[in-house]
Amino acid sequence: MRRPCAASNKARELVSECQCSAGGLHVWTMDRPAVFGPAKDRPVLFTAAAWAQVLLTLDSGDFGAVMGTGFYGLDVIMPGNFLERERAAGRLKKGTLF
């Protein structure tokens, strides 16, 4: 799937924020605070924010606060809503999946 221009620009920004350590590992840091209660899936959210455009989840318990509103440019949505959005945008033809 091709990224819209805004997503491509955001990806370039994120890559520019990555820093390589001596071991060659990439570390992504955010320039803004992320404050919310402890959750077992918080690492999933931070990893997705660093590397993905969309996080698909059914876990409204841990991700409910950012579901539908996003998290620093990362869309956090349920799989069914994602499919509906992609169909409405013409990126997924009806009958292709489900």
JOWORA-V117706 format. One record per run of one state. SS is the DSSP state (H for helix, E for strand, - for the rest). FROM is the first residue (numbers start at 0). LEN is the number of residues. If there is no record, write none. Layout:
ss->[SS:SS]
from->[FROM:FROM]
len->[LEN:LEN]
This chain:
ss->[-:H:-:E:-:E:-:H:-:E:-:H:-:E:-:E:-:H:-]
from->[0:4:17:18:20:25:27:41:51:53:56:59:63:70:71:73:77:78:88]
len->[4:13:1:2:5:2:14:10:2:3:3:4:7:1:2:4:1:10:10]
